[in-house]
Amino acid sequence: MYEPGPPRTTSVGESVELSPRIPDPDGTYRWTVRDAPADSALATGDGPDPDAAGPPSPATAVGGEGPSTPSPSSAVLRAGETDRDDDPVVHLVPDAPGTYALALDAPDGVHRQRVRAFPDERRDAAIRVPAADLPVDDDEVDTVSLLWPHNENRLALDRAERDGDEWVASVRVPPGRHGYGFVPNGDRSAAFHGECEVPGPGRPRLSLDATVVEDGDSAAGDDSAGRDDPTGRDRLRLTAGVEPAPAVDEVERGGDPDALDATFLVDDRDADPETVAAIESRADGRTLSVPLDDLPDSVRIRAVPHGDRYGAGETVRIETNGDASESVEVSDPNPTPEWAESPTIYEVFVRSFAGDTLPTTFAEIERRVEYLEHLGVDALWLTPVLASPTDHGYHVTDYYDTAADLGSREAFESLVDACHDAGIYVVFDLVINHTSRDHPAFQLHSAGVDAYADHYRRTDGAADVTGIDWAELGDGDVPDYYFEWGRIPNLNYDSPAVREWLLDVVDEWAGVVDGFRADVAWGVPHGFWKEVADRVPDDVLLLDETIPHDPFYGEGEFHRHYDTSLYETLRAVGRGDEPADAVETALARGEWLGFDDPGAQMRYVENHDEDRYLAEYGRDALRAAAAVTFTLPGAPMIYAGQERGNETYRGPIRWHDGDNDLTEFHRELAALREDEPLLRQGEVAFDGRAADVRVVDGDAERVVAYERTPPEGDGADDPLLVIVNFAETSATVAAPEAVESDLFAGDESAAEDDGEGGARVAVDAVAVLR
C-alpha cells in the first residue's frame, strides 16, 4: 500500500510535506486537489506546479520587505525537488484556514490525504543588534546573516540590513522566545547570539480519554447521544481534555481558556470518505460520541487542541469485534516501550570510552559493561558506530557496515548481547539527515550519475559559505547543508529512492538494537518519522534530537525528546544568571510549548556536543544539576565521564584518575530512582509543602524544592519532598512537616525535629524527604 499516512495538521503559511509510504522509486505518482477552503487559491483538479519545486522559503523575511504571501496555486502546492515528471512528494503551504483534501494516484490505486490548516500563527517582529555588539570591527563587516531554526539554520539565506548604527532583520514568526545568531561575513565563530521575543500565547495541550457508554446510560454526560440516536445504542465516547498554556512570563503568556476546543480527525486509511464524515459529524465540542455499530472494525481517531493557537494531537486506535461494549479495545497506535517509560540513559562517545591508552573497540566497550551494570543504568546510547572517516562518526560513509576501527558487525552484536545479559538496552545513533560527502552516493551524485541525481538537496550557490569549488548540477547550484557543515550534505527526502534506502537502513538495525536516537531529527520530514514509528517494532524506543524543543515530534513519531528547556535553565543556574527555582519555569516552558507529558522528556546537563558542566560551573553545581535530572519526571541521561569528573567534552574517560565520590553520587541517584516509583512515575509540584520550604542558613537563591506526588487516583505512596542546593556550601532548610527520613542521605541524614511539627534539614547537594 502506498497510502500517504494519517491526516495532517498545520497552520497558514507553514509547509507540510506529503508523500506515499513504502515508496517505490519505479512507480508513478500524481497528486491533485479534491477540495480546498473557499478562500484558498487552490481549486479542485489543481496539481503541483513544477516551477515552484521544493519546500518554500522559510517564513522569515529580512530587509523590511515582509514575507511573500503564497497566492498563486503553484506557491500553495509545490512539486518535490526532483528531476521526475510525476509528483511522488509535494509540499502544501496553506494560504487559508480550513481542510484541504488531496488525492494521491499511486500504482495500487487512489488514496486520500487531508490537511487541516489552522489560522496563521506568525507575527511581525524586528531583530535589532547594534553594530558595535558584533565581535568584528564595523569596517570589516560586509554581510550579516540571520541564523536560526526558522530558516533551518542555513547561513547566508537571510540577510540583515544596515539601519543607522544597527543591523536589522524584519521577520514573521510565531509567539515565543526564539534564539538567533547574527553572523558577520558567514563566520559562525564570530556570531552575536540573542533572543527574539514575540508576545503571544503558548500552545494548548490535550489528553484523550476513551470510554464505552452502554445502552441507556445517559447519565454519563453524553447529552448528544439521545438527540442523535433516540434508539439508544452502546457507543464510544472520546473526551478531549484541553489545557491552556501556562503564563510563563510577560512575553510568553497563556492563551484564552474560553477559546479552547478540539477537532476530531478520523484516519482516512481506515474508512471511506462517507464513513469518515459521518463519524466526525458526531463531534460536539470536545466530545465525540459514536454508536459502536457505526464504527469500522479498526479505526484511528485523532483529537487536536486549538484556540488562539493549535497544539499537538493525540491518537487512539479503536477495535470493535461486534457492537457489544465488552468487545471494544482502545489502544495507543505508537506506545512507548515499557522499558523506556523512565530509563536511566548512559551516553558513550564511543572512541574515547576505553581511556587514554587503549583504542576503543566494541570488544573493549563490552569488557566494561560490568561498570554500566554497577552504575545502575538501564540503556546505553552509543554515538555512531557505522563506517565514517571521523572520530565522532556523524559523517557516515556506509549505513550497512560498522566502522573498521571499532570492529565487525559480529563484534557489535556481541556487545549488544552482553548488554542484554546485564539487563541494559542499547540505543543506536541514527544519522539519516545527511551523509558524509565521502559517501559513494554523494560522489556519484556530484559526478552526474543519473541514478543519484535526486539523492541530495541542492540550493542557490549564492548562499554557499564553504568556499568549496562544488561540482554544479544546475545553473549556479550547490549542495544544501546546515550551518557551515559542508562535509555533510543534506539528503533529499523528496526522492522516493532516498526514502526507500533509508527505511531499509531503519529495518536493517531495528532487529539488532533496542532504540534509535535520531540525529538532527529536525532536518528530516515529519511524514518520514511517522512512517518510521509505524514501521519499527513496538518495543523499539525513538528518541529525537530536536533543537529547539518541539512537541510535534511526539505526535505519532518519537517517544522521548531532548529537554532543551531544562538544559538551558540548568546552565543558567550554574552560571548564576538564574536562581535555582528557575527549574519550575523550565518545566512550565515545556508546557507552554505544548508538551502534555513531562515524563516524555530526556533530562540532561551535558552531552557530546556541549562543554562539560563541571568545567564550566564546578563540582557542587554539577551534583545539584544531576540531582535535578534524576528527581524530575522523564528519563535522566548521564554523558560518559560526567560521573568520573571529566572536563573535556569528548576526551578519554578518566578511569585511573577519576572522581570516585562523584561516580558514587551518580550511582546512588540511579539506585534511589530505581527504588522509589514516585521518582519515575509521580507528578511534580512546586506549590504546597515545597513552597513552604525556607532556607534558614545558606544561599536561598541556590536552593529549589519540589514535591513528587502519586499520579491522580493513586495514593499508594507517600509524597516525596525534594530539595536541591546548587551552592558550594551546605544549606539548612526548614521543612513544614516532620521528616521520617532523607532517602538520599540514608543513615547519614541530618534531619532534626524542630519541635513545632516541622524539621530542620541539612542539604549538601540534594535531599529526598519522606
Secondary structure, DSSP 8 states (H G I E B T S, - for coil): -----S-EEEETT--EEE--SS--TTS--EEEEEE--TTSS--TT---BGGG-SS---S---TT-------SHHHHEEE-SSS-SS-SSEEE--SSSEEEEEEEEETTEEEEEEEEEE----EEEEEEEEGGGSSS-GGG---EEEESGGGTTBTTSEE-EEETTEEEEEEEE-SEEEEEEEEETT-GGG-EEEEEEE-EE---EEEEEEEEE-TT-GGGS-HHHHHH-TT---EEEEEEEEE-----SSSEE---GGG-EEEEEE-TTSS-HHHHHHHHTTEETTEEEEEGGGS-SEEEEEEEEESSSB---EEEEEEESSSSGGGEEEE-SS---GGGSS--EEEE-GGGTT-SSS---HHHHHTTHHHHHHHT-SEEEE---EE-SSSS--S-SEEEEE-TTT--HHHHHHHHHHHHHTT-EEEEEE--SB--TTSHHHHHHHTT-GGGTTSB-EEEGGG--S------SSTTEEE--SBT-TTS-BB-TT-HHHHHHHHHHHHHHHTT-SEEEETTGGGS-HHHHHHHHHHS-TT-EEEE--SS--GGGGTTT-SEEE-HHHHHHHHHHHHTSS-TTHHHHHHHHHHHHT---GGGEEE-S--TTS--HHHHH-HHHHHHHHHHHHHSSSEEEEETTTTTT--STTS---STT--HHHHHHHHHHHHHHHH-HHHHH-EEESSTTGGG-EEEES-GGGEEEEEEE--TT--SS--EEEEEE-SSS-EEEEESS--S-BTTTGGG---EE-SSS-EEEEESSEEEE-
